[in-house]
Structure formats: C-alpha cells, structure tokens
C-alpha cells in the first residue's frame, strides 16, 4: 500500500495541520504495517501557478514545439500526477486561508486535474478517473464553521476539496478537523482534542476495513 503525505502550511513547527497529518500518517501505518509513505511539502516545493509555460500539458502541442521551460514544467506536472495516481491513500494538510485553501495546495490540484488522466468528459457529463483512493484531509480553521449554518457560506475550503476530489472520482474523503485555532487557548485545545478523536476514529475504521479484507 502506498500513502502520499502532503503538507501545505508554511508555518513549519508552528503548524497545527502539519502535526495532524503527522499523527494521521503514524496511525495509518500502525493499522497498515508495511505502508510505503512518500512525502510532499508544498510549502517548501510548490509547483508554480499556471501560466503559459506550466499550461504546456493542456495546449496539445507536440514535444518538438515546446520550449525548454514548457518541457521542464511538463515533467514536473507528470511527476506530481503519477505520484498522486500511484497512491492508495492521500493524507493532506489543508488549513483554511481566507475561507479557502493555501495557494500552494491549489497549484498542486491544478497540476493533477487533467482531462484524460484524472477525469474525462462524456456525453452524459464528467467522469472521474482517479477513484479507489482514500483521502484524509487535516482541516484546520481559525474559527468554527462546522455545523454552523450562519457561517456555512464562508466554507470554500472543505467544500472545495470534497467537490474537486469527487470530480476526480475520489468518493472516500475523510476529515480530521481542528476548529477554533484563533479563538483562544481553550478553544484551540478543544479543537485539537476533537481532531485527535477524528484520527482515532479513522484509524479504527481503517483497521476494521483491513480485517474485513483479510476475511473476504
């Protein structure tokens, strides 16, 4: 089993999402011995945002007409896409920034969302091609949005990730959620405790799924 561990927060050791992805990966490895983990730090090595060079994979140009910059960007895109497609499990740290996700994470999504590779259009609509994966999102938020109808319209973080992953065919999307990180020490502690409960729940679920697979 291959697990792709992704962090996107630039806060380093001060990042709650990084700590939550670390714990989530450790729990998954404990439930699935032998899991091979590959790590991607988008804050340290973010792909560039789409421009005329990094859009080379969408232009339909033959290799001979590509510039050297486009060739380099195409190679990076292919590397990121192949890495994502090869993963059975993806654990991604996604803090809420201004009601959405970090631009580094969006840049990665823009590289892996490719017609013909992770989705396709048909006469009846789009079809995802990257299904069969489990994605666990470590979601950290300064405020409290979950279960709050008056603030639900501001959530373009979890809602976006569920939408884009679903578009790619990933239906098993789970959240480790820590809210209230900017609402004082007590709220932060409660939020991290809630996230730890999520981690343990996902670990138990994963262990049960593993036992069921062995019995099948």
C-alpha positions as CSV (number, residue, x, y, z in Angstrom):
1,X,0.0,0.0,0.0
2,X,1.3,3.5,-0.9
3,X,0.4,6.6,1.1
4,X,1.1,10.1,-0.1
5,X,1.6,12.5,2.7
6,X,1.1,16.2,1.7
7,X,1.7,19.3,3.8
8,X,0.8,22.8,2.5
9,X,1.1,25.1,5.6
10,X,4.2,27.4,5.5
11,X,4.2,27.6,9.4
12,X,6.7,24.8,10.0
13,X,6.8,23.6,13.5
14,X,4.0,26.1,14.5
15,X,1.6,24.5,12.1
16,X,-1.3,22.5,13.6
17,X,-2.2,20.9,10.2
18,X,1.3,19.5,9.9
19,X,1.1,18.0,13.3
20,X,-2.3,16.5,12.5
21,X,-1.0,15.0,9.2
22,X,2.0,13.5,11.1
23,X,-0.3,11.9,13.6
24,X,-2.7,10.6,11.0
25,X,0.0,9.0,8.9
26,X,1.5,7.4,12.0
27,X,-1.9,5.9,13.0
28,X,-2.4,4.7,9.4
29,X,1.0,3.0,9.4
30,X,0.1,1.4,12.8
31,X,-3.1,0.0,11.3
32,X,-1.5,-1.0,8.0
33,X,2.1,-2.3,8.6
34,X,4.2,-2.1,5.5
35,X,2.6,1.0,4.1
36,X,5.1,2.9,2.0
37,X,5.0,6.6,2.6
38,X,6.0,9.3,0.2
39,X,6.2,12.9,1.4
40,X,5.4,16.1,-0.5
41,X,5.9,19.5,1.2
42,X,4.1,22.1,-1.0
43,X,5.3,25.0,1.2
44,X,8.9,24.1,0.5
45,X,8.5,22.8,-3.1
46,X,5.3,24.3,-4.5
47,X,4.6,24.0,-8.2
48,X,4.3,27.3,-10.0
49,X,0.8,28.6,-10.6
50,X,-0.5,28.0,-14.1
51,X,1.0,30.2,-16.8
52,X,1.9,29.8,-20.5
53,X,4.8,27.5,-19.5
54,X,3.1,25.3,-16.9
55,X,0.0,25.1,-19.1
56,X,2.0,23.2,-21.7
57,X,0.3,19.9,-20.8
58,X,-3.1,21.4,-21.8
59,X,-2.0,23.1,-25.0
60,X,-1.9,19.9,-27.1
61,X,1.4,20.8,-28.6
62,X,3.8,18.1,-29.9
63,X,7.0,17.8,-27.9
64,X,9.1,19.3,-30.7
65,X,7.2,22.7,-30.5
66,X,7.6,23.0,-26.7
67,X,10.0,25.5,-25.2
68,X,12.6,24.3,-22.7
69,X,10.6,25.9,-19.9
70,X,7.4,24.1,-21.0
71,X,9.3,20.8,-21.1
72,X,10.5,21.3,-17.5
73,X,7.0,22.2,-16.4
74,X,5.5,19.3,-18.2
75,X,8.0,16.9,-16.5
76,X,7.1,18.3,-13.1
77,X,3.3,18.0,-13.8
78,X,3.8,14.4,-14.9
79,X,5.8,13.7,-11.7
80,X,3.1,15.1,-9.5
81,X,0.3,13.4,-11.4
82,X,2.0,10.0,-11.4
83,X,2.7,10.3,-7.7
84,X,-1.0,11.0,-7.0
85,X,-2.3,8.3,-9.2
86,X,0.0,5.7,-7.6
87,X,-1.2,6.5,-4.1
88,X,-3.8,4.3,-2.4
89,X,-4.1,6.8,0.4
90,X,-3.5,10.5,0.5
91,X,-3.2,12.5,3.7
92,X,-3.2,16.2,3.0
93,X,-2.8,19.1,5.4
94,X,-5.2,21.9,4.3
95,X,-5.5,24.9,6.6
96,X,-8.2,27.4,5.9
97,X,-6.8,30.6,4.5
98,X,-9.3,33.4,3.9
99,X,-12.1,30.8,3.7
100,X,-10.3,28.7,1.1
101,X,-7.1,26.6,0.9
102,X,-3.4,27.7,0.6
103,X,-2.5,28.7,-2.9
104,X,0.3,26.1,-2.8
105,X,-2.3,23.4,-2.5
106,X,-4.4,24.9,-5.2
107,X,-1.4,24.9,-7.5
108,X,-0.9,21.2,-6.9
109,X,-4.5,20.5,-7.6
110,X,-4.3,22.4,-10.9
111,X,-1.4,20.1,-12.0
112,X,-3.2,16.8,-11.1
113,X,-6.6,17.8,-12.5
114,X,-6.1,16.7,-16.1
115,X,-8.7,15.7,-18.7
116,X,-8.0,12.1,-19.8
117,X,-5.9,11.3,-16.8
118,X,-7.9,12.0,-13.7
119,X,-11.2,12.8,-15.3
120,X,-12.9,12.8,-18.7
121,X,-15.9,14.4,-20.3
122,X,-18.6,12.2,-21.8
123,X,-22.0,12.8,-23.5
124,X,-23.6,12.4,-20.1
125,X,-21.2,14.6,-18.2
126,X,-17.8,14.4,-16.5
127,X,-16.5,11.1,-15.1
128,X,-13.7,10.8,-12.5
129,X,-10.8,8.5,-13.3
130,X,-8.9,8.6,-10.0
131,X,-11.3,6.7,-7.8
132,X,-10.4,3.8,-5.4
133,X,-8.4,6.1,-3.1
134,X,-8.9,7.2,0.4
135,X,-8.1,10.9,1.1
136,X,-7.9,12.1,4.6
137,X,-7.8,15.9,5.0
138,X,-6.3,17.5,8.1
139,X,-8.5,20.6,8.1
140,X,-7.5,23.5,10.5
141,X,-9.6,26.6,10.9
142,X,-9.2,29.8,13.0
143,X,-12.9,30.0,13.5
144,X,-15.7,27.4,13.9
145,X,-17.7,26.6,10.8
146,X,-18.8,23.0,11.0
147,X,-22.5,22.7,12.0
148,X,-22.9,26.4,11.9
149,X,-25.5,27.3,9.2
150,X,-24.8,31.0,9.5
151,X,-21.2,30.5,8.5
152,X,-21.5,27.7,6.1
153,X,-21.5,30.0,3.1
154,X,-17.9,31.0,4.0
155,X,-16.5,27.5,3.7
156,X,-14.7,27.3,0.4
157,X,-12.1,25.0,2.0
158,X,-13.6,21.7,2.9
159,X,-16.5,22.2,0.4
160,X,-14.0,22.8,-2.4
161,X,-11.8,19.8,-1.6
162,X,-14.8,17.5,-1.5
163,X,-16.0,18.9,-4.8
164,X,-12.8,18.7,-6.7
165,X,-11.8,15.3,-5.3
166,X,-15.3,14.0,-6.1
167,X,-14.9,15.4,-9.7
168,X,-11.7,13.3,-10.0
169,X,-13.6,10.2,-8.8
170,X,-12.5,10.1,-5.2
171,X,-15.5,9.4,-3.1
172,X,-13.8,8.3,0.1
173,X,-12.9,11.7,1.6
174,X,-12.5,11.9,5.4
175,X,-11.7,14.9,7.6
176,X,-9.6,15.4,10.7
177,X,-10.9,18.7,11.7
178,X,-9.5,21.2,14.3
179,X,-11.6,24.4,14.6
180,X,-11.2,27.4,16.8
181,X,-7.4,27.7,16.4
182,X,-7.6,31.5,16.7
183,X,-10.4,31.7,19.3
184,X,-8.2,31.4,22.5
185,X,-6.3,28.7,24.3
186,X,-9.3,26.8,25.5
187,X,-11.0,26.7,22.1
188,X,-7.7,25.7,20.4
189,X,-7.2,22.8,22.9
190,X,-10.8,21.6,22.4
191,X,-10.3,21.8,18.6
192,X,-7.1,19.7,18.7
193,X,-8.7,17.2,21.0
194,X,-11.6,16.9,18.5
195,X,-9.1,16.3,15.7
196,X,-7.4,13.6,17.7
197,X,-10.8,11.9,18.2
198,X,-11.2,12.0,14.4
199,X,-7.7,10.5,13.9
200,X,-8.5,7.6,16.3
201,X,-11.9,7.0,14.6
202,X,-10.3,6.9,11.1
203,X,-7.6,4.5,12.5
204,X,-10.2,2.2,13.9
205,X,-12.2,2.3,10.7
206,X,-9.1,1.5,8.7
207,X,-8.2,-1.4,11.0
208,X,-11.7,-2.8,10.6
209,X,-11.6,-2.5,6.9
210,X,-8.3,-4.3,6.8
211,X,-9.7,-7.2,8.9
212,X,-12.7,-7.4,6.6
213,X,-10.4,-7.5,3.5
214,X,-8.5,-10.4,5.0
215,X,-11.7,-12.3,5.6
216,X,-13.0,-11.7,2.1
